[in-house]
Amino acid sequence: MSATLRLLQAASKIAGGDHALAQYLGIHEPLLLKLLENPATFPDALLLRVIDLILADREALPGPDTIEKSARPPRSSTPVDH
């Protein structure tokens, strides 16, 4: 499976399906489906929008730093003598 096809499948899942992805890209769904048949022909400008969608979705997720910080108790501002 090509990287382009994997990106398109991920974007479709994020968008809520092929119809929603086509709307996001500003194209008709039949054209999207035709492009999916041969991902090598997918226009670069549309592929960049697909990547933007995926990155925006990833940025909305809590990252390891966020999870790690929320799991730790807050640091005390009082110095500790050992």
Backbone bond lengths (Angstrom), bond angles and torsions (degrees), N, CA, C in turn:
res aa  C-N    CA-C-N  psi(-1)  N-CA   C-N-CA  omega(-1)  CA-C   N-CA-C  phi
1 M - - - 1.447 - - 1.535 107.75 -
2 S 1.315 116.44 133.00 1.457 120.72 -177.23 1.529 111.15 -74.50
3 A 1.318 115.57 157.84 1.467 120.80 177.89 1.526 110.15 -62.63
4 T 1.324 117.05 -38.36 1.460 120.46 179.33 1.519 110.87 -61.47
5 L 1.317 116.70 -44.77 1.460 120.05 -179.92 1.527 110.56 -64.65
6 R 1.329 117.11 -39.68 1.472 119.84 178.05 1.528 110.71 -63.56
7 L 1.338 117.12 -40.54 1.462 120.58 176.68 1.530 111.16 -62.59
8 L 1.322 116.04 -43.47 1.469 120.33 -179.53 1.519 111.53 -65.00
9 Q 1.323 117.33 -39.24 1.461 120.55 178.25 1.528 110.66 -66.35
10 A 1.318 116.90 -41.74 1.468 120.68 178.24 1.529 110.15 -63.36
11 A 1.320 116.94 -43.84 1.464 121.20 -179.69 1.524 111.05 -64.24
12 S 1.322 116.68 -39.67 1.459 120.70 178.48 1.526 110.31 -62.42
13 K 1.303 116.56 -42.05 1.469 120.73 178.70 1.532 110.59 -64.10
14 I 1.324 116.81 -44.13 1.459 121.56 179.91 1.530 110.87 -63.56
15 A 1.334 115.87 -43.61 1.461 120.98 -176.93 1.523 112.55 -71.14
16 G 1.327 116.66 -23.64 1.461 119.98 -177.96 1.513 113.20 104.53
17 G 1.328 116.52 22.51 1.461 120.81 176.81 1.515 111.79 122.66
18 D 1.333 115.04 170.29 1.464 120.93 -177.04 1.523 112.13 -63.42
19 H 1.322 116.76 -38.66 1.466 119.65 -179.37 1.529 110.22 -62.49
20 A 1.323 116.59 -46.40 1.470 120.71 179.85 1.533 110.97 -66.09
21 L 1.327 117.34 -37.51 1.466 120.22 177.96 1.525 110.06 -65.25
22 A 1.310 117.28 -43.03 1.469 120.77 178.16 1.529 110.16 -59.31
23 Q 1.323 117.00 -42.65 1.466 120.49 178.13 1.523 110.37 -62.55
24 Y 1.319 116.86 -43.96 1.463 121.58 179.28 1.532 110.76 -59.69
25 L 1.325 115.64 -40.15 1.466 120.96 -179.21 1.527 113.07 -79.44
26 G 1.329 116.30 -12.01 1.463 120.19 179.73 1.521 113.64 77.09
27 I 1.348 116.04 28.69 1.463 120.66 177.70 1.522 108.82 -127.04
28 H 1.326 116.05 165.45 1.460 120.63 177.64 1.526 109.25 -79.20
29 E 1.323 115.38 147.19 1.462 120.26 -178.03 1.530 113.01 -57.60
30 P 1.342 120.14 -41.21 1.479 118.40 178.42 1.533 112.68 -58.54
31 L 1.340 117.23 -35.11 1.458 119.83 177.35 1.525 110.23 -67.92
32 L 1.326 117.13 -42.04 1.468 120.31 177.34 1.524 109.98 -59.14
33 L 1.322 117.00 -45.53 1.463 120.52 -178.98 1.530 110.88 -63.13
34 K 1.326 116.87 -37.56 1.461 120.30 177.69 1.528 110.35 -65.97
35 L 1.328 117.29 -41.32 1.461 121.06 178.07 1.524 111.45 -66.43
36 L 1.327 116.68 -33.57 1.465 120.49 178.34 1.524 112.06 -66.08
37 E 1.336 116.67 -27.05 1.459 120.41 177.95 1.525 111.79 -66.55
38 N 1.333 116.39 -28.93 1.459 121.53 179.52 1.530 108.24 -139.30
39 P 1.343 117.24 79.25 1.464 120.70 -174.85 1.529 114.32 -57.95
40 A 1.327 118.07 -21.46 1.464 120.63 179.20 1.526 111.44 -64.03
41 T 1.324 116.91 -21.37 1.466 120.86 179.97 1.525 112.59 -91.98
42 F 1.336 117.47 1.27 1.459 120.57 -177.29 1.527 109.66 -65.68
43 P 1.331 117.93 124.27 1.472 120.67 -177.58 1.531 112.40 -60.93
44 D 1.313 115.80 139.24 1.468 121.08 -178.44 1.524 112.41 -56.83
45 A 1.326 117.34 -41.04 1.469 120.49 -178.17 1.527 111.00 -61.16
46 L 1.323 116.82 -40.01 1.465 120.20 178.24 1.520 110.60 -71.66
47 L 1.323 116.53 -37.45 1.462 119.89 179.33 1.532 110.41 -63.50
48 L 1.323 117.12 -37.36 1.462 119.97 176.70 1.528 111.15 -63.79
49 R 1.320 117.65 -36.53 1.474 120.63 176.32 1.524 110.46 -66.98
50 V 1.335 116.96 -36.91 1.464 121.92 176.29 1.532 109.46 -61.49
51 I 1.324 115.75 -45.62 1.469 120.41 179.82 1.526 109.96 -64.16
52 D 1.322 118.26 -40.83 1.464 121.17 176.99 1.524 111.28 -58.89
53 L 1.321 116.54 -42.19 1.464 121.12 178.98 1.526 110.46 -61.58
54 I 1.311 116.44 -45.56 1.471 120.86 -179.27 1.523 110.43 -64.96
55 L 1.330 117.54 -44.10 1.459 120.77 179.74 1.525 111.53 -64.23
56 A 1.315 117.23 -40.87 1.464 120.53 178.24 1.521 110.54 -62.21
57 D 1.324 115.85 -39.32 1.462 119.96 178.22 1.527 110.29 -65.74
58 R 1.318 117.41 -42.33 1.471 121.70 179.82 1.529 110.95 -64.80
59 E 1.335 116.86 -39.65 1.458 120.72 -179.89 1.522 112.00 -67.28
60 A 1.330 116.87 -26.22 1.461 120.93 179.75 1.526 111.85 -75.97
61 L 1.327 116.90 -18.85 1.461 120.69 -179.89 1.519 110.01 -81.28
62 P 1.343 116.76 146.25 1.466 117.67 175.44 1.520 109.77 -67.96
63 G 1.314 115.99 132.90 1.459 120.79 -179.93 1.511 111.43 -88.31
64 P 1.331 117.58 174.02 1.471 121.48 -179.43 1.525 112.50 -57.82
65 D 1.342 117.40 -36.97 1.459 119.65 179.01 1.523 111.21 -64.50
66 T 1.336 116.71 -41.43 1.457 121.16 -179.95 1.516 110.39 -64.29
67 I 1.328 116.11 -45.31 1.463 120.60 -179.01 1.521 109.62 -65.56
68 E 1.319 116.27 -44.55 1.460 120.58 -178.19 1.529 110.54 -62.99
69 K 1.316 118.11 -43.82 1.463 121.76 -179.19 1.520 111.29 -66.05
70 S 1.319 117.75 -38.63 1.465 119.87 -178.11 1.519 111.30 -73.01
71 A 1.334 117.56 -22.50 1.457 120.59 -179.58 1.524 112.12 -83.23
72 R 1.341 116.38 -20.57 1.461 120.59 -179.07 1.519 110.12 -87.93
73 P 1.334 116.59 147.65 1.459 118.24 173.61 1.528 108.72 -69.58
74 P 1.337 117.81 152.13 1.462 119.06 179.99 1.514 111.14 -63.75
75 R 1.320 115.50 148.06 1.473 120.34 178.49 1.520 109.39 -72.58
76 S 1.292 114.33 142.39 1.459 120.27 176.06 1.517 108.82 -80.59
77 S 1.319 116.10 142.04 1.456 119.60 177.30 1.527 111.51 -85.88
78 T 1.336 116.12 -6.81 1.447 121.04 179.66 1.517 109.21 -86.14
79 P 1.339 118.38 127.77 1.465 120.12 178.62 1.527 110.65 -63.67
80 V 1.312 114.78 145.33 1.468 120.56 -179.59 1.514 108.09 -107.31
81 D 1.359 116.18 127.81 1.473 121.05 176.54 1.512 108.80 -88.26
82 H 1.307 116.10 134.07 1.476 120.53 177.47 1.473 110.47 -111.57
